[in-house]
Amino acid sequence: MQVSLDKLLSFNGNKYVFSKAAMKTIEKIANVKGYKEEENQKIVIKALNLMLEEKVKFEYIAGKAEE
């Protein structure tokens, strides 16, 4: 599985927020007990694809303290 470069480059939202959300998503997926990477599919690629396909929702709330 690969990341769609067209979707990634055409993303019109806040790229910092997207990157931060991607890091949080990767952290969550990596910490799931029993998560087994599928053959030739890495966690980062899976997380980016989930976000680009809008299967993972993220929202920036101004002024909220970092966890």
PyMOL Python script that loads the backbone (N, CA, C, O; Angstrom):
from pymol import cmd

cmd.read_pdbstr("""\
ATOM      1  N   MET A   1       0.843  -1.174   0.000  1.00  0.00           N
ATOM      2  CA  MET A   1       0.000   0.000   0.000  1.00  0.00           C
ATOM      3  C   MET A   1       0.889   1.238   0.000  1.00  0.00           C
ATOM      4  O   MET A   1       1.924   1.271   0.665  1.00  0.00           O
ATOM      5  N   GLN A   2       0.483   2.232  -0.735  1.00  0.00           N
ATOM      6  CA  GLN A   2       1.235   3.467  -0.827  1.00  0.00           C
ATOM      7  C   GLN A   2       0.344   4.643  -0.486  1.00  0.00           C
ATOM      8  O   GLN A   2      -0.882   4.540  -0.513  1.00  0.00           O
ATOM      9  N   VAL A   3       0.968   5.754  -0.168  1.00  0.00           N
ATOM     10  CA  VAL A   3       0.239   6.984   0.100  1.00  0.00           C
ATOM     11  C   VAL A   3       0.001   7.677  -1.234  1.00  0.00           C
ATOM     12  O   VAL A   3       0.916   7.796  -2.049  1.00  0.00           O
ATOM     13  N   SER A   4      -1.215   8.129  -1.455  1.00  0.00           N
ATOM     14  CA  SER A   4      -1.537   8.851  -2.676  1.00  0.00           C
ATOM     15  C   SER A   4      -0.899  10.236  -2.614  1.00  0.00           C
ATOM     16  O   SER A   4      -1.334  11.093  -1.846  1.00  0.00           O
ATOM     17  N   LEU A   5       0.123  10.445  -3.420  1.00  0.00           N
ATOM     18  CA  LEU A   5       0.828  11.719  -3.426  1.00  0.00           C
ATOM     19  C   LEU A   5      -0.075  12.851  -3.883  1.00  0.00           C
ATOM     20  O   LEU A   5       0.050  13.978  -3.403  1.00  0.00           O
ATOM     21  N   ASP A   6      -0.981  12.563  -4.805  1.00  0.00           N
ATOM     22  CA  ASP A   6      -1.921  13.590  -5.276  1.00  0.00           C
ATOM     23  C   ASP A   6      -2.788  14.097  -4.124  1.00  0.00           C
ATOM     24  O   ASP A   6      -2.974  15.303  -3.964  1.00  0.00           O
ATOM     25  N   LYS A   7      -3.318  13.170  -3.326  1.00  0.00           N
ATOM     26  CA  LYS A   7      -4.157  13.567  -2.191  1.00  0.00           C
ATOM     27  C   LYS A   7      -3.351  14.329  -1.152  1.00  0.00           C
ATOM     28  O   LYS A   7      -3.821  15.313  -0.581  1.00  0.00           O
ATOM     29  N   LEU A   8      -2.125  13.859  -0.914  1.00  0.00           N
ATOM     30  CA  LEU A   8      -1.285  14.494   0.094  1.00  0.00           C
ATOM     31  C   LEU A   8      -0.910  15.917  -0.320  1.00  0.00           C
ATOM     32  O   LEU A   8      -0.955  16.833   0.502  1.00  0.00           O
ATOM     33  N   LEU A   9      -0.545  16.106  -1.574  1.00  0.00           N
ATOM     34  CA  LEU A   9      -0.149  17.433  -2.055  1.00  0.00           C
ATOM     35  C   LEU A   9      -1.327  18.372  -2.227  1.00  0.00           C
ATOM     36  O   LEU A   9      -1.172  19.590  -2.136  1.00  0.00           O
ATOM     37  N   SER A  10      -2.506  17.813  -2.476  1.00  0.00           N
ATOM     38  CA  SER A  10      -3.674  18.675  -2.687  1.00  0.00           C
ATOM     39  C   SER A  10      -4.423  18.986  -1.387  1.00  0.00           C
ATOM     40  O   SER A  10      -5.453  19.659  -1.413  1.00  0.00           O
ATOM     41  N   PHE A  11      -3.913  18.500  -0.253  1.00  0.00           N
ATOM     42  CA  PHE A  11      -4.549  18.785   1.036  1.00  0.00           C
ATOM     43  C   PHE A  11      -4.535  20.288   1.262  1.00  0.00           C
ATOM     44  O   PHE A  11      -3.472  20.907   1.239  1.00  0.00           O
ATOM     45  N   ASN A  12      -5.714  20.888   1.482  1.00  0.00           N
ATOM     46  CA  ASN A  12      -5.837  22.339   1.601  1.00  0.00           C
ATOM     47  C   ASN A  12      -5.908  22.843   3.032  1.00  0.00           C
ATOM     48  O   ASN A  12      -5.916  24.052   3.260  1.00  0.00           O
ATOM     49  N   GLY A  13      -5.960  21.948   3.987  1.00  0.00           N
ATOM     50  CA  GLY A  13      -6.084  22.369   5.380  1.00  0.00           C
ATOM     51  C   GLY A  13      -4.751  22.805   5.969  1.00  0.00           C
ATOM     52  O   GLY A  13      -3.751  22.915   5.259  1.00  0.00           O
ATOM     53  N   ASN A  14      -4.749  23.048   7.261  1.00  0.00           N
ATOM     54  CA  ASN A  14      -3.553  23.440   7.990  1.00  0.00           C
ATOM     55  C   ASN A  14      -2.610  22.248   8.055  1.00  0.00           C
ATOM     56  O   ASN A  14      -2.926  21.235   8.679  1.00  0.00           O
ATOM     57  N   LYS A  15      -1.465  22.367   7.421  1.00  0.00           N
ATOM     58  CA  LYS A  15      -0.527  21.253   7.326  1.00  0.00           C
ATOM     59  C   LYS A  15       0.116  20.914   8.671  1.00  0.00           C
ATOM     60  O   LYS A  15       0.454  19.759   8.928  1.00  0.00           O
ATOM     61  N   TYR A  16       0.286  21.928   9.529  1.00  0.00           N
ATOM     62  CA  TYR A  16       0.833  21.660  10.864  1.00  0.00           C
ATOM     63  C   TYR A  16      -0.152  20.811  11.666  1.00  0.00           C
ATOM     64  O   TYR A  16       0.244  19.836  12.303  1.00  0.00           O
ATOM     65  N   VAL A  17      -1.419  21.176  11.636  1.00  0.00           N
ATOM     66  CA  VAL A  17      -2.447  20.436  12.374  1.00  0.00           C
ATOM     67  C   VAL A  17      -2.548  19.016  11.820  1.00  0.00           C
ATOM     68  O   VAL A  17      -2.668  18.058  12.584  1.00  0.00           O
ATOM     69  N   PHE A  18      -2.499  18.878  10.489  1.00  0.00           N
ATOM     70  CA  PHE A  18      -2.545  17.557   9.858  1.00  0.00           C
ATOM     71  C   PHE A  18      -1.361  16.703  10.328  1.00  0.00           C
ATOM     72  O   PHE A  18      -1.535  15.535  10.676  1.00  0.00           O
ATOM     73  N   SER A  19      -0.156  17.292  10.337  1.00  0.00           N
ATOM     74  CA  SER A  19       1.047  16.561  10.756  1.00  0.00           C
ATOM     75  C   SER A  19       0.951  16.137  12.219  1.00  0.00           C
ATOM     76  O   SER A  19       1.294  15.009  12.572  1.00  0.00           O
ATOM     77  N   LYS A  20       0.481  17.050  13.062  1.00  0.00           N
ATOM     78  CA  LYS A  20       0.334  16.749  14.489  1.00  0.00           C
ATOM     79  C   LYS A  20      -0.693  15.630  14.702  1.00  0.00           C
ATOM     80  O   LYS A  20      -0.477  14.725  15.508  1.00  0.00           O
ATOM     81  N   ALA A  21      -1.800  15.703  13.976  1.00  0.00           N
ATOM     82  CA  ALA A  21      -2.825  14.663  14.067  1.00  0.00           C
ATOM     83  C   ALA A  21      -2.291  13.330  13.551  1.00  0.00           C
ATOM     84  O   ALA A  21      -2.614  12.278  14.101  1.00  0.00           O
ATOM     85  N   ALA A  22      -1.479  13.369  12.502  1.00  0.00           N
ATOM     86  CA  ALA A  22      -0.884  12.143  11.965  1.00  0.00           C
ATOM     87  C   ALA A  22       0.023  11.494  13.003  1.00  0.00           C
ATOM     88  O   ALA A  22      -0.007  10.276  13.178  1.00  0.00           O
ATOM     89  N   MET A  23       0.827  12.296  13.690  1.00  0.00           N
ATOM     90  CA  MET A  23       1.712  11.753  14.730  1.00  0.00           C
ATOM     91  C   MET A  23       0.910  11.118  15.860  1.00  0.00           C
ATOM     92  O   MET A  23       1.277  10.055  16.361  1.00  0.00           O
ATOM     93  N   LYS A  24      -0.183  11.764  16.263  1.00  0.00           N
ATOM     94  CA  LYS A  24      -1.040  11.209  17.322  1.00  0.00           C
ATOM     95  C   LYS A  24      -1.687   9.895  16.860  1.00  0.00           C
ATOM     96  O   LYS A  24      -1.774   8.937  17.628  1.00  0.00           O
ATOM     97  N   THR A  25      -2.135   9.860  15.606  1.00  0.00           N
ATOM     98  CA  THR A  25      -2.759   8.652  15.056  1.00  0.00           C
ATOM     99  C   THR A  25      -1.760   7.511  15.002  1.00  0.00           C
ATOM    100  O   THR A  25      -2.088   6.380  15.360  1.00  0.00           O
ATOM    101  N   ILE A  26      -0.551   7.795  14.559  1.00  0.00           N
ATOM    102  CA  ILE A  26       0.499   6.776  14.495  1.00  0.00           C
ATOM    103  C   ILE A  26       0.789   6.234  15.885  1.00  0.00           C
ATOM    104  O   ILE A  26       0.942   5.026  16.066  1.00  0.00           O
ATOM    105  N   GLU A  27       0.864   7.119  16.857  1.00  0.00           N
ATOM    106  CA  GLU A  27       1.108   6.705  18.238  1.00  0.00           C
ATOM    107  C   GLU A  27      -0.008   5.786  18.739  1.00  0.00           C
ATOM    108  O   GLU A  27       0.263   4.775  19.386  1.00  0.00           O
ATOM    109  N   LYS A  28      -1.254   6.135  18.441  1.00  0.00           N
ATOM    110  CA  LYS A  28      -2.397   5.328  18.887  1.00  0.00           C
ATOM    111  C   LYS A  28      -2.381   3.946  18.231  1.00  0.00           C
ATOM    112  O   LYS A  28      -2.583   2.937  18.907  1.00  0.00           O
ATOM    113  N   ILE A  29      -2.141   3.896  16.917  1.00  0.00           N
ATOM    114  CA  ILE A  29      -2.124   2.617  16.200  1.00  0.00           C
ATOM    115  C   ILE A  29      -0.991   1.741  16.714  1.00  0.00           C
ATOM    116  O   ILE A  29      -1.172   0.541  16.923  1.00  0.00           O
ATOM    117  N   ALA A  30       0.176   2.341  16.917  1.00  0.00           N
ATOM    118  CA  ALA A  30       1.350   1.567  17.343  1.00  0.00           C
ATOM    119  C   ALA A  30       1.176   0.982  18.733  1.00  0.00           C
ATOM    120  O   ALA A  30       1.789  -0.037  19.053  1.00  0.00           O
ATOM    121  N   ASN A  31       0.349   1.607  19.568  1.00  0.00           N
ATOM    122  CA  ASN A  31       0.179   1.151  20.945  1.00  0.00           C
ATOM    123  C   ASN A  31      -1.007   0.206  21.144  1.00  0.00           C
ATOM    124  O   ASN A  31      -1.301  -0.178  22.276  1.00  0.00           O
ATOM    125  N   VAL A  32      -1.681  -0.168  20.079  1.00  0.00           N
ATOM    126  CA  VAL A  32      -2.801  -1.100  20.183  1.00  0.00           C
ATOM    127  C   VAL A  32      -2.241  -2.501  20.414  1.00  0.00           C
ATOM    128  O   VAL A  32      -1.430  -2.999  19.633  1.00  0.00           O
ATOM    129  N   LYS A  33      -2.689  -3.123  21.502  1.00  0.00           N
ATOM    130  CA  LYS A  33      -2.219  -4.483  21.788  1.00  0.00           C
ATOM    131  C   LYS A  33      -2.662  -5.421  20.677  1.00  0.00           C
ATOM    132  O   LYS A  33      -3.806  -5.374  20.226  1.00  0.00           O
ATOM    133  N   GLY A  34      -1.764  -6.253  20.254  1.00  0.00           N
ATOM    134  CA  GLY A  34      -2.092  -7.227  19.232  1.00  0.00           C
ATOM    135  C   GLY A  34      -2.088  -6.672  17.821  1.00  0.00           C
ATOM    136  O   GLY A  34      -2.387  -7.398  16.872  1.00  0.00           O
ATOM    137  N   TYR A  35      -1.751  -5.389  17.663  1.00  0.00           N
ATOM    138  CA  TYR A  35      -1.697  -4.836  16.301  1.00  0.00           C
ATOM    139  C   TYR A  35      -0.559  -5.501  15.565  1.00  0.00           C
ATOM    140  O   TYR A  35       0.575  -5.548  16.041  1.00  0.00           O
ATOM    141  N   LYS A  36      -0.875  -6.002  14.422  1.00  0.00           N
ATOM    142  CA  LYS A  36       0.118  -6.694  13.632  1.00  0.00           C
ATOM    143  C   LYS A  36       0.212  -5.980  12.294  1.00  0.00           C
ATOM    144  O   LYS A  36      -0.780  -5.851  11.576  1.00  0.00           O
ATOM    145  N   GLU A  37       1.402  -5.521  11.967  1.00  0.00           N
ATOM    146  CA  GLU A  37       1.568  -4.850  10.683  1.00  0.00           C
ATOM    147  C   GLU A  37       1.297  -5.855   9.571  1.00  0.00           C
ATOM    148  O   GLU A  37       1.831  -6.964   9.561  1.00  0.00           O
ATOM    149  N   GLU A  38       0.463  -5.439   8.649  1.00  0.00           N
ATOM    150  CA  GLU A  38       0.202  -6.285   7.505  1.00  0.00           C
ATOM    151  C   GLU A  38       1.441  -6.292   6.628  1.00  0.00           C
ATOM    152  O   GLU A  38       2.266  -5.381   6.693  1.00  0.00           O
ATOM    153  N   GLU A  39       1.561  -7.301   5.828  1.00  0.00           N
ATOM    154  CA  GLU A  39       2.740  -7.420   4.981  1.00  0.00           C
ATOM    155  C   GLU A  39       2.889  -6.189   4.089  1.00  0.00           C
ATOM    156  O   GLU A  39       1.943  -5.782   3.414  1.00  0.00           O
ATOM    157  N   ASN A  40       4.061  -5.614   4.094  1.00  0.00           N
ATOM    158  CA  ASN A  40       4.409  -4.436   3.282  1.00  0.00           C
ATOM    159  C   ASN A  40       3.570  -3.209   3.604  1.00  0.00           C
ATOM    160  O   ASN A  40       3.466  -2.305   2.775  1.00  0.00           O
ATOM    161  N   GLN A  41       2.980  -3.156   4.770  1.00  0.00           N
ATOM    162  CA  GLN A  41       2.179  -1.984   5.144  1.00  0.00           C
ATOM    163  C   GLN A  41       2.656  -1.476   6.498  1.00  0.00           C
ATOM    164  O   GLN A  41       2.452  -2.125   7.523  1.00  0.00           O
ATOM    165  N   LYS A  42       3.278  -0.333   6.491  1.00  0.00           N
ATOM    166  CA  LYS A  42       3.834   0.241   7.707  1.00  0.00           C
ATOM    167  C   LYS A  42       2.794   1.121   8.393  1.00  0.00           C
ATOM    168  O   LYS A  42       1.815   1.546   7.779  1.00  0.00           O
ATOM    169  N   ILE A  43       3.021   1.380   9.659  1.00  0.00           N
ATOM    170  CA  ILE A  43       2.082   2.150  10.465  1.00  0.00           C
ATOM    171  C   ILE A  43       1.896   3.564   9.920  1.00  0.00           C
ATOM    172  O   ILE A  43       0.769   4.055   9.852  1.00  0.00           O
ATOM    173  N   VAL A  44       2.980   4.219   9.533  1.00  0.00           N
ATOM    174  CA  VAL A  44       2.890   5.602   9.050  1.00  0.00           C
ATOM    175  C   VAL A  44       2.043   5.680   7.784  1.00  0.00           C
ATOM    176  O   VAL A  44       1.197   6.565   7.654  1.00  0.00           O
ATOM    177  N   ILE A  45       2.266   4.769   6.866  1.00  0.00           N
ATOM    178  CA  ILE A  45       1.500   4.758   5.614  1.00  0.00           C
ATOM    179  C   ILE A  45       0.028   4.503   5.896  1.00  0.00           C
ATOM    180  O   ILE A  45      -0.846   5.151   5.319  1.00  0.00           O
ATOM    181  N   LYS A  46      -0.242   3.554   6.789  1.00  0.00           N
ATOM    182  CA  LYS A  46      -1.634   3.249   7.144  1.00  0.00           C
ATOM    183  C   LYS A  46      -2.316   4.465   7.760  1.00  0.00           C
ATOM    184  O   LYS A  46      -3.452   4.785   7.406  1.00  0.00           O
ATOM    185  N   ALA A  47      -1.629   5.149   8.684  1.00  0.00           N
ATOM    186  CA  ALA A  47      -2.211   6.323   9.340  1.00  0.00           C
ATOM    187  C   ALA A  47      -2.471   7.444   8.344  1.00  0.00           C
ATOM    188  O   ALA A  47      -3.541   8.050   8.368  1.00  0.00           O
ATOM    189  N   LEU A  48      -1.516   7.728   7.474  1.00  0.00           N
ATOM    190  CA  LEU A  48      -1.708   8.786   6.474  1.00  0.00           C
ATOM    191  C   LEU A  48      -2.870   8.474   5.545  1.00  0.00           C
ATOM    192  O   LEU A  48      -3.665   9.355   5.217  1.00  0.00           O
ATOM    193  N   ASN A  49      -2.968   7.227   5.123  1.00  0.00           N
ATOM    194  CA  ASN A  49      -4.088   6.850   4.252  1.00  0.00           C
ATOM    195  C   ASN A  49      -5.426   6.981   4.964  1.00  0.00           C
ATOM    196  O   ASN A  49      -6.399   7.442   4.368  1.00  0.00           O
ATOM    197  N   LEU A  50      -5.487   6.583   6.222  1.00  0.00           N
ATOM    198  CA  LEU A  50      -6.729   6.731   6.989  1.00  0.00           C
ATOM    199  C   LEU A  50      -7.132   8.196   7.084  1.00  0.00           C
ATOM    200  O   LEU A  50      -8.313   8.528   6.975  1.00  0.00           O
ATOM    201  N   MET A  51      -6.160   9.065   7.285  1.00  0.00           N
ATOM    202  CA  MET A  51      -6.453  10.491   7.407  1.00  0.00           C
ATOM    203  C   MET A  51      -6.844  11.105   6.066  1.00  0.00           C
ATOM    204  O   MET A  51      -7.775  11.907   6.002  1.00  0.00           O
ATOM    205  N   LEU A  52      -6.149  10.739   5.007  1.00  0.00           N
ATOM    206  CA  LEU A  52      -6.457  11.287   3.688  1.00  0.00           C
ATOM    207  C   LEU A  52      -7.808  10.801   3.165  1.00  0.00           C
ATOM    208  O   LEU A  52      -8.479  11.507   2.413  1.00  0.00           O
ATOM    209  N   GLU A  53      -8.200   9.595   3.567  1.00  0.00           N
ATOM    210  CA  GLU A  53      -9.510   9.054   3.177  1.00  0.00           C
ATOM    211  C   GLU A  53     -10.606   9.528   4.119  1.00  0.00           C
ATOM    212  O   GLU A  53     -11.765   9.138   3.980  1.00  0.00           O
ATOM    213  N   GLU A  54     -10.235  10.372   5.079  1.00  0.00           N
ATOM    214  CA  GLU A  54     -11.145  10.956   6.066  1.00  0.00           C
ATOM    215  C   GLU A  54     -11.839   9.913   6.930  1.00  0.00           C
ATOM    216  O   GLU A  54     -12.988  10.094   7.336  1.00  0.00           O
ATOM    217  N   LYS A  55     -11.131   8.819   7.207  1.00  0.00           N
ATOM    218  CA  LYS A  55     -11.643   7.808   8.123  1.00  0.00           C
ATOM    219  C   LYS A  55     -11.241   8.134   9.553  1.00  0.00           C
ATOM    220  O   LYS A  55     -11.817   7.602  10.503  1.00  0.00           O
ATOM    221  N   VAL A  56     -10.249   9.011   9.707  1.00  0.00           N
ATOM    222  CA  VAL A  56      -9.846   9.528  11.006  1.00  0.00           C
ATOM    223  C   VAL A  56     -10.163  11.008  11.001  1.00  0.00           C
ATOM    224  O   VAL A  56      -9.695  11.743  10.131  1.00  0.00           O
ATOM    225  N   LYS A  57     -10.943  11.447  11.951  1.00  0.00           N
ATOM    226  CA  LYS A  57     -11.324  12.857  12.045  1.00  0.00           C
ATOM    227  C   LYS A  57     -10.425  13.546  13.067  1.00  0.00           C
ATOM    228  O   LYS A  57     -10.118  12.980  14.116  1.00  0.00           O
ATOM    229  N   PHE A  58     -10.011  14.756  12.758  1.00  0.00           N
ATOM    230  CA  PHE A  58      -9.209  15.532  13.686  1.00  0.00           C
ATOM    231  C   PHE A  58      -9.682  16.968  13.665  1.00  0.00           C
ATOM    232  O   PHE A  58     -10.171  17.470  12.653  1.00  0.00           O
ATOM    233  N   GLU A  59      -9.527  17.620  14.813  1.00  0.00           N
ATOM    234  CA  GLU A  59     -10.020  18.983  14.964  1.00  0.00           C
ATOM    235  C   GLU A  59      -9.038  19.769  15.822  1.00  0.00           C
ATOM    236  O   GLU A  59      -8.572  19.279  16.851  1.00  0.00           O
ATOM    237  N   TYR A  60      -8.731  20.973  15.401  1.00  0.00           N
ATOM    238  CA  TYR A  60      -7.851  21.856  16.167  1.00  0.00           C
ATOM    239  C   TYR A  60      -8.717  22.783  17.005  1.00  0.00           C
ATOM    240  O   TYR A  60      -9.597  23.470  16.486  1.00  0.00           O
ATOM    241  N   ILE A  61      -8.458  22.793  18.302  1.00  0.00           N
ATOM    242  CA  ILE A  61      -9.178  23.671  19.213  1.00  0.00           C
ATOM    243  C   ILE A  61      -8.185  24.691  19.754  1.00  0.00           C
ATOM    244  O   ILE A  61      -7.301  24.343  20.537  1.00  0.00           O
ATOM    245  N   ALA A  62      -8.325  25.937  19.345  1.00  0.00           N
ATOM    246  CA  ALA A  62      -7.397  26.999  19.743  1.00  0.00           C
ATOM    247  C   ALA A  62      -7.414  27.198  21.252  1.00  0.00           C
ATOM    248  O   ALA A  62      -8.476  27.220  21.876  1.00  0.00           O
ATOM    249  N   GLY A  63      -6.230  27.341  21.828  1.00  0.00           N
ATOM    250  CA  GLY A  63      -6.133  27.619  23.253  1.00  0.00           C
ATOM    251  C   GLY A  63      -6.161  26.391  24.149  1.00  0.00           C
ATOM    252  O   GLY A  63      -5.977  26.508  25.360  1.00  0.00           O
ATOM    253  N   LYS A  64      -6.387  25.225  23.577  1.00  0.00           N
ATOM    254  CA  LYS A  64      -6.420  24.016  24.400  1.00  0.00           C
ATOM    255  C   LYS A  64      -4.998  23.592  24.709  1.00  0.00           C
ATOM    256  O   LYS A  64      -4.148  23.582  23.818  1.00  0.00           O
ATOM    257  N   ALA A  65      -4.726  23.243  25.956  1.00  0.00           N
ATOM    258  CA  ALA A  65      -3.389  22.836  26.380  1.00  0.00           C
ATOM    259  C   ALA A  65      -3.034  21.500  25.738  1.00  0.00           C
ATOM    260  O   ALA A  65      -3.889  20.635  25.545  1.00  0.00           O
ATOM    261  N   GLU A  66      -1.768  21.354  25.417  1.00  0.00           N
ATOM    262  CA  GLU A  66      -1.244  20.124  24.824  1.00  0.00           C
ATOM    263  C   GLU A  66      -1.263  18.997  25.849  1.00  0.00           C
ATOM    264  O   GLU A  66      -0.917  19.204  27.012  1.00  0.00           O
ATOM    265  N   GLU A  67      -1.667  17.808  25.420  1.00  0.00           N
ATOM    266  CA  GLU A  67      -1.697  16.651  26.324  1.00  0.00           C
ATOM    267  C   GLU A  67      -0.329  16.039  26.460  1.00  0.00           C
ATOM    268  O   GLU A  67      -0.161  15.055  27.181  1.00  0.00           O
TER     269      GLU A  67
END
""", "prot")
cmd.dss("prot")
cmd.show_as("cartoon", "prot")
cmd.util.cbc("prot")
cmd.orient("prot")
